[in-house]
Amino acid sequence: MATDPLFLSERTALAVDNAPYRAGRMLLPVGAWLASFGRAELAARLYVVLCWAMALAAVVALGRWQRAEGGAPEWSLAIAFAGGVVASVVRALPDAAAMGLVVLALRAHARGRVARSLALDVAAVFCRETSILASLSMALVDLRARRWRAGLAHLALPLLALGFWRLWLHWRVGPLGTGVVDKHFGLPFAGLSDKVFSFASQTPIGQLADLLGLAAVLLAVAAAAPLIWRWRRWQALEATYVAFAAVALMLSIPVYFEPFAYSRVLVLLPILGLPLAAREDASVLAWLVRGAAILGAFGGFVLLWIDLAPALRRLLV
């Protein structure tokens, strides 16, 4: 995508897996294409560099937010090795970059910087479409506080921007289709038996990565329960966290089939949990989200080994 982010050539759509779906994530490809002045080989390399650099920037931004909330910024090191971050960096995917943009958008929103939060939010949506949940959360909080202009802006602007881009993609690569929703979402716990069979068919190290990843997700989702009871006091951070916890419950078995997939989709859960934990240092919520961060980091180490072990063996043989 970095070599032709606007899909001006028909060959680009043929080269991209599920182009109508993945072409929505155009921020990093466009950035790499612009930085390379349209030179295809350089654009492809710069895209990888952008994925890595923005993942690092996301960890730094989280550490600064932790410190601002009175927490220990060292906890952001656990996020550096979270399964979703590792998968994004090793496979050069935009999930970790979107994570950083959402973190910055939520922090700007908490400081009352509407224009900055809007710009970051739109960028995050163009990096990964699930970032729209943060936009809707900020809109909800603003509208409930009767900040009408900010609320309507957070509600409408990211949706309009994404909608116009989708119209362009509909013309260039074809319709998105309803199968995307059916493939990625379903009723909670539907297909659990299929997951059990898929788990049994994995290698031992794959099972270890899956166990750590699923345990991290369970702890992170459980941490949403205390937040639900005090919904009247939600800020955008709490609302976004609960929204992604709900997504975790509704993801389909094809997404939960391997930790490389669901850890990326849910990468924001342990990240947004840490600033919440910093506010409530000794609470059950704090222990749950920190436990999720630790398990996720161990799972990330295992995923890193799974991806790098074949290359290391080739070097040593």
Secondary structure, DSSP 8 states (H G I E B T S, - for coil): -TT-TT--SHHHHHHSTTHHHHTT--HHHHHHHHHTTT-HHHHHHHHHHHHHHHHHHHHHHHHHHHHHTTS-TTHHHHHHT-HHHHHHHHTT-SHHHHHHHHHHHHHHHHTT-HHHHHHHHHHHHHH-GGGHHHHHHHHHHHHHTT-HHHHHHHHHHHHHHHHHHHHHHHHHT----THHHHHHB-STTTTHHHHHHHHHTS-HHHHHHHHHHHHHHHHHHHTHHHHHHTGGG--HHHHHHHHHHHHHHHB-HHHHTSHHHHHHHTTHHHHHHHHHHHHSTTSHHHHHHHHHHHHHHHHHHHHHHHHHHHHHHHHH-
